[in-house]
């Protein structure tokens, strides 16, 4: 599902503030490109959380109706929520595990990749191949 929301970008000496009125949130960026990337991220997260909570997504306001100050940049930001959700599902996370020293040594001597082995074992144990 793709969504498009207007954002208001205000430049300051030390960066840019991004307001997303329809999502009732804001973010910031170091420059225009970073501000737009951050806006896409916060819009995607906000909409994804609303979907997960069974809430309706906010109706986008017409760009001409967005209040802003002179000098502000008013821009439309498009987000693909399905793509964003997939990206989050595939994000790697660190897990700390403890094993006996002798087992660590034996696994290293056998050139076992711990991350790959743990992933394979978890998939087999859970009977899954794809993100849930």
N, C-alpha and C positions, 0 to 999 in steps of 0.2 A: 504494500500500500504506500503510495506516494502522497506527501502533503507539502503544501507551500504556505509559508507564513511570512508576513512582513516583519522586518527588524529595523530598529533605529540605531544608527551608529554615531556616537559622539566622540570626537577626537579630543584628547587631553595631551599635555606635555609628555606624560609617561606611558601613553598607550591609548587604547580605544575601549569605550564602554558600549556594550550591545544590549539593548532592551528588546525583549520579545513580548509585546503587550498581550497578545492573544493567549500566550502560555503563562502569563503572569510570572515571568522569570527574567533573569539577565545574566550576562557573562562579560568577559573582557578579552582583549587580544592585544598583542604588541604592535601590530600593524593591521591594515585592512584585510589582507589575506588570512592572517591568524584569527582576526575577529569573525570573519565569515565561517571559518572552519569550526571555531568554538560555538558559534550560533547554531550551526548544523548539528553539532554534538548535543547541545542542551535541548534543542527542539526535539531531536530524536529520542533522547532519554525521557523527556517530559511526556511525550506522546506514548511511548512504550509503557511507562508506568501507569498512565491513565488507562490504556488498553488492558493491562494486567489487572487493574482494579475494577474493570468492568464499566469504566466511565466513558462518556462520549468525548470525542476529541473536540477542542474548541473550533468554532467556525472562524475561518480566516477573515479578518477585516480587510476591506478594499484598501489598497495601498494609498489611494488618494484621501482616505479618511483617517490615516494615522497621524496623530498629533506629533509635531516635532519642532525643534528650534531651527532658526536660520543657521546654515552651516552643517547641520546634521545630514547624514546619508541615510536615506530610506531605501531599503533593498528587499527584494523577495528572496527567500532561501528555500530551496527544495530539498526534501529529505525522503529517502526510501526507507521506510520503517522495517520492511522485511529484510533488506540488505543489512541494515544496522543491527537487527536482532541476530542475524547469522554471524556477523562479525564478532559480536559479543560472545556468542556461543562457542566460537572457535578460538577465543582469546586464551592464551596459555596462562596458567596460574602456577605458582610455586607451592609445593607441598614439602614439608619437612618430615622425613621418616627416619626411624632409628632401626638399625639392624646390628647384629653382633659383628665385631671386627673380623672374625674368621670368615663370615659369610661375605662381607664386603671384599675381602682380599680374594676369595675364590671367584666371585662374580667379575672383579676387575681382571683377574688372570684369564677368564673365559671371554673377555671383551664384551660383556653384556652392557647394553645401554640401559641404565636404570629407568629413565623416563619412558622409553619405548616399551620396556618390559612391563612396567607398572600400568601403562595405558592398555596394553594387550590383556593383562590379567584382569583389570577392572571391566573391560568390555566383555570378556568371557564370563566373568562372575555375574555381571548385570544383564547379560544377554542383549547388549545393544551394540550398534555400529555407528549410529549417527547421534548428533545432539538430541537430547530429549526436549 
